[in-house]
Amino acid sequence: MLLQPNPEIWSAIEQRRMIRLVYHNRVRIVEPHDHGILNGSVQLLAYQIDGSSSRPLPNWLLMKTGEIGEIQLLDQNFPGGRPTPSGRHVKWDEFFIRVKPADEQQAAVKAELSSTT
């Protein structure tokens, strides 16, 4: 079986757009951060900020994309990457995409704006 990135998740990460999704029968609002293959399955690491959860929010959530349903890209953006409490990232078997850190994204926007003036 060929493991592929989810195109909606990829777009959301590229555009820093929040996602509404259903995972384990709970509606969740998340910031998508990393997308890749871990332990033989395609997964998404996201920062859940709203919706239903068995843990206090906000919180990090690692989800198998095959168990995610009803993905909807929202019009709301988020600043970009967040620091992790441990300072470490998931060690992906294969890495598809990671959201840019907030400071890198802001620098890119400033550079783009200055080149058009």
N, C-alpha and C positions, 0 to 999 in steps of 0.2 A: 504494500500500500504506500503510495506516494503522499508524504506529509507536506501540505502547502499552507502558506499564510492565508488568513481570512482577509479578503480585500476590503471589507467594511472596517475592520479593526485597523488595518494598515492605513487607510485614509484618515481615520480618526486620529491616529498617532501623528501622522504627517501634518495634519491641520490643527493639532492640539484641541480637538473637539471632545466634549464630554459625550458619554454613551449611556443610554438607558438600555438595560438588558434584563433577561430573566436567567438566573443561575440557581440551581437546586430549589426551584419553585418559589424563588424570592425575586421581586423586582428590585433592581439596584441601579443607582446612578454612580458612575465611576469615571475617573480620569485614567485613560489607557496609557501605560508607560512602556512596558516591554512586551514583545511578541516573539515567540520562538518555539523550539522543540526541547522538551525536558522529559526525561525518562520515557521516551518513545511516544509522546503525544504532544500535539500542538497546544500551547498554552498562552494565556494572557496574564501578565502581572499588572494589576490596576490598583488605584487608590480609591476606595469606595468612600464617598462623601455623604450619600443620602440613600434612602430606601430601606429595605428590610435586611436585617443581619442578626445572626446569633451572638455577635460580638459588639462591643461599643464602637461607635463611629466617631470620626473617620478612622479608617484602618486599611492596611494593605491586604490584598486578596489575590491569590494565585488560582486561576481557573482553567480547566481543560475546555478548549473551545468547542469540542464536540458535545459538551454539556450545556453550552450557552444557547439561549433562544431569544427570539424577538429583539435582535440588535437594532437600535435606532440611534443614529448620530444626531445629537442635539445641536441647536444653534449656539449654545453656550461654549465658550473657549476656556481653557485653563492656561496658566502661565508657562508650564513646561515641567521638566523634571524636578523631582523633590529629593532631598537627602533621605536616605534610609536610616532608621534608628541605629543599626549596627555599623553603618558606613559601607556595607558590602552589598553587592548585587547578586541576583540569582546567577549561578554558573550554568548557562544554557548549553545543551548538547549542540544545538544549531540555533543561531541568532538571526532573526529576520529584521527587526527594527526596534529602535529605542527612541522615545521622545527626547528632543533636545533639551538641555538644561535651560531654565528660565533666563539666566543671564546671557547665554549664547543666542537664544531666540530674540531677545530684546536688542542685542548688538546687530543681528542680521537685519532687523526691521529698521533700525536707525541708519545703517549703511544703505539700505534700499531707498529710504526717504531722502537721504543726502545726495544720492546719485540722480534723483529725478528733479532736483531743484537747481 
